[in-house]
Amino acid sequence: MRLPLFEIILFHGVIIMKRLKELREARKLNQEGLAMKLHLSQSAVSYYETGERKPDLETLIQLSEYFDVSIDYLIGRSNIKNPALQDGQSAGDINFYNDYLRLTRSQKEHVSSFVQGLLAKK
């Protein structure tokens, strides 16, 4: 049985608090610095880290993209930071690829031509 996301967040609140603080500190950021980068208030970051509030889905997505970790990692459903990433990839690479898959054939051809042009300039 899979729990709805909001129940998982409530259930794993302690994990979110701990992991968010660890990820922030690994980047050598204070709460204010992280808040500025993600356009959050410093108090929101503090509330998430102390467990006074739980981040909503949009904020979880923002945190996972910024730290290149999965939401499952943030909420404690996995100990693997980002299972989708291969060596040298970032979450941005994955997002770019997913966006590319949504393009029409013609748009993909334009992207391919553009990329080939950039590579030729190296």
C-alpha positions in Angstrom: 0.0 0.0 0.0 1.4 3.4 -1.0 0.8 6.3 1.3 -0.3 9.7 -0.1 2.6 12.2 -0.3 1.2 14.4 2.5 1.0 11.4 4.9 4.6 10.4 3.9 5.8 13.9 4.7 4.1 13.9 8.1 5.4 10.4 8.8 8.9 11.2 7.8 9.1 14.7 9.2 12.2 13.9 11.3 14.0 12.6 8.2 13.2 15.8 6.3 14.5 17.9 9.1 17.8 16.0 9.4 18.5 15.6 5.7 17.7 19.2 4.8 20.1 20.4 7.4 22.8 18.0 6.3 22.4 18.9 2.7 22.5 22.6 3.5 25.6 22.3 5.7 27.3 20.2 3.1 27.0 23.2 0.7 28.4 25.4 3.4 25.2 27.5 3.5 23.4 29.0 6.5 19.6 29.0 6.6 19.5 32.5 5.2 21.8 31.6 2.3 19.6 28.6 1.3 16.5 30.8 1.7 17.9 33.4 -0.7 18.9 30.8 -3.3 15.4 29.2 -3.2 13.4 32.4 -2.8 12.1 31.2 0.6 12.1 33.0 3.9 14.8 32.2 6.4 12.1 31.3 8.9 10.6 28.8 6.5 13.9 27.0 6.2 14.2 27.1 10.0 10.6 25.7 10.4 11.4 22.8 8.0 14.6 22.0 9.8 13.0 22.1 13.3 9.9 20.2 12.2 7.5 23.0 13.0 6.3 23.0 9.4 6.5 20.5 6.5 7.4 21.7 3.0 4.7 21.5 0.4 5.2 19.5 -2.8 6.4 22.5 -4.8 9.1 23.2 -2.1 10.1 19.5 -2.0 10.6 19.6 -5.8 12.6 22.9 -5.5 14.8 21.4 -2.7 15.4 18.1 -4.6 16.4 20.0 -7.7 18.7 22.3 -5.9 20.5 19.6 -3.9 20.4 17.0 -6.8 18.6 14.5 -4.7 15.3 12.6 -5.1 12.2 13.5 -3.1 12.3 10.0 -1.8 15.7 10.7 -0.3 14.4 14.0 1.3 11.4 12.3 2.9 13.3 9.2 4.0 11.8 6.6 1.6 15.3 5.9 0.2 18.9 6.3 1.3 20.1 6.7 -2.3 20.4 10.4 -3.0 19.5 10.3 -6.6 19.1 6.9 -8.2 18.3 8.3 -11.7 21.7 10.0 -12.1 24.6 8.4 -13.9 28.2 9.4 -13.2 28.6 13.1 -14.1 24.9 13.8 -14.5 23.0 16.4 -12.6 19.3 16.7 -11.9 19.3 19.5 -14.4 20.5 17.0 -17.1 17.6 14.7 -16.3 15.1 17.6 -16.4 16.5 18.8 -19.7 16.2 15.2 -21.2 12.6 14.9 -19.9 11.8 18.2 -21.5 13.4 17.1 -24.7 11.2 14.0 -24.8 8.1 16.2 -24.8 9.2 18.1 -28.0 7.8 17.3 -31.4 10.0 15.6 -34.0 10.6 19.0 -35.8 11.6 20.6 -32.5 14.0 17.8 -31.7 15.6 18.3 -35.1 16.1 22.0 -34.3 17.6 21.1 -31.0 19.9 18.6 -32.6 21.1 21.1 -35.2 21.7 23.7 -32.5 23.7 21.3 -30.4 25.7 20.1 -33.4 26.5 23.8 -34.2 27.7 24.4 -30.6 29.9 21.3 -30.7 31.4 22.3 -34.0 32.6 25.6 -32.4 34.7 23.8 -29.8 
